[in-house]
Amino acid sequence: MIDYSLIDKSWTLFLDRDGVINEDKVGSYIFNRNEFIFMPGAEEAIKLFSDVFGLIMIVTNQRGVGKGLMTVEDLEDIHIYMREGLAKLGGRIDKIYFAPDLHNGGINRKPLPGMALQAKEDFPQIDFHKSIMVGNKLSDMEFGRNIEAKTIFIPSTNPETPFPHPLIDERLDSLYEVAKRLRH
């Protein structure tokens, strides 16, 4: 279990994107801003996270870029659209890290910790022991374990994932459910 009463501005929140912040296109990719649809309650949740966490990072595997199905510019435009939507309610994302790697062994591809190490380089105040990783795949949970962060699993696209599970500290239905736990 996570003691939510301990979380303050010294904590960092790492979020997966597809299936957590926005609806996932299972078996495909979000190619442009028109395909980006926020998950119910996600914008409100990130507004609350913005009031509680010192830093909020997105760490997302984006193999579609590596495959040449979309460009980095396409991805950046999706992220501009997402950030604009979050800003309307006062939410923020401090930085977005993505891994276009085609192979699972790429250091930046989750579950390996490359994106977290980049974040730590950019924001030296990050303490991984005061971090939470929220994702919808076991690779997200393993990423969290690899940096010794707390992990929260959202079963949006993988509801069959068993819980309890050694990689998962908590299982909640949505980002909004996570945000409700922070109201203390």
N, C-alpha and C positions, 0 to 999 in steps of 0.2 A: 504494500500500500504506500501511497504517497501522502506525506503530511503537508497538505496545501497551506497550512497556516505559516509554514516556514518561507514560503515563496515571496520574494520582494524584488526590488530593482537590481539586486546583485545576481539574479537568476537569468538564464538564457533559455529561450524556447526555440527548439528546432522543429520545423514542420515539413512534412512531405507535402506535395501539391496535389497531384491527381488522386481523386478519391478521398481527399481530406479537406482541402479548401474548395476544390471544384469537382464537378461530376467527372468521373473517369470514363474514357471511351475504351472499354475492355477490348483488347486485341488490336487496338489502333492508338492514335495519338491525337492530341488537341493541336490542330494545325494553324488556327488563326483565332483572333479575338471573338469571332462570331460563334465559335464552338465552345468558348469558355463560359460555363454556367456555374455560378457559386452553389455550393451545397447549402441546403436550408440551414439558416442560423450562422453560417460561417462568417459573414461580415460583422455581425454583432459580437461573435466570439472574439474575433481579432481586435475589435475595439476594446473589449474588456482586457484581453491580453496586453494591449498597448498601455493600459493603465497600471498593470501589475509587473510585467517583466521588463528588465532593463534592456534586453536585446531580443529581437525576434528575427530568426533566419529561416529561409526556405532552403531545403536541400532536396534536389529533385533529379532523378535519373531521366535523361531526355535522349534516349537512343534514336529517336526520329531525326534529330539533328545529325548524329553520326552516320545514319543511313542515307543522308542526303534527301530525305523526304520533306524537310523544312530547313530554313536557314536560321542562323543565329539571330538575324534581324526579325524573322517571323516570331521567334521565341521571345525576343525582347519586346516586341509589340504586344504580345499576349500579356507579358508581365506589366507593361505600362497600363494596359486596360485593367488588369487585376488591381494594381495599386491605386488607380483612380477610383475604382469601385469601393475599395477599403477606406480611402481617405474621406469619402462622403460621410461616413459615420465616425470619423476620427480614429480609424485604425491605421496601423503602420506596419511595414516590413522593413527592417533595417538593411538587409542585404539578401540577395538571391544567388545561390550557388547551384550550378547544374553540371551534370556529367553526361557528355555526349558519347562516352565510350561505348563501343559495340560489344566488347568482351567483358564478362563479369569480373575478370581479374584486374580491370583498370583501377588504380588507386583511388580515383575520385568517384567511382561507381559504388553506391551502397550495395552491400553492407560494409565495404572498406571505409576507413575514416577520413579519406582525403578532403572531402568538402568541409568537415569539421575542423581539420587542421588548417585549411585556408581561412576559415572564419576566425580561428584563434590567432592566426598571423595578422589578420586585419583588425581584430578587436582583442588585444592582449588581456583585457580584463575578464574574458570568458573563463569560467571555472567549470569544467565538465562535470564535476561532482554536484554542481548547482545548476544542472541543465536537465531539461525534459525533451525527449524525442517523441513526437506524435506522428504515427503513420498507419497505413492500412495493409502493409505487407510484412512478412517475417524478416525480410531483408532490412526494413526500416528499424525493426526491433533489434536486430543483430548490430546494426549501425550504432544504435543507442548504447547497447552493451559494450561495443568496441571502444566507446569513449567514456564508459562508466557513468552514463546518464541514466535517469529514470526513463521508463518507457510506457507509453500509452498506445494501445492498439484500438483502431477504429475499424470495425468489420464491414465497411461499406462494399468492398469488392471481394473480400475473402471471408465470408461469414462462417465457413467451415473450419477455420483455424481454431484449434482447441484452446480452451482456457479453463483452469490455469495452465500456463506454459512458462518454461524457464526463462524465456526472453522477454516476457510481458509482465510489467508490474501491475497495470490496470487495463481493463477492457471497457471502453465507453462507446456509446452508439454514434457520437458525432463530436465535432469541435465545440458545438454549443453545450453539450453535456460536460465537456472538460471545463469550459468557462464557468458553468454553474457551480462547479466544485471550488472555484477560486473566490467565490463571494463569501468572505468571512469577515 
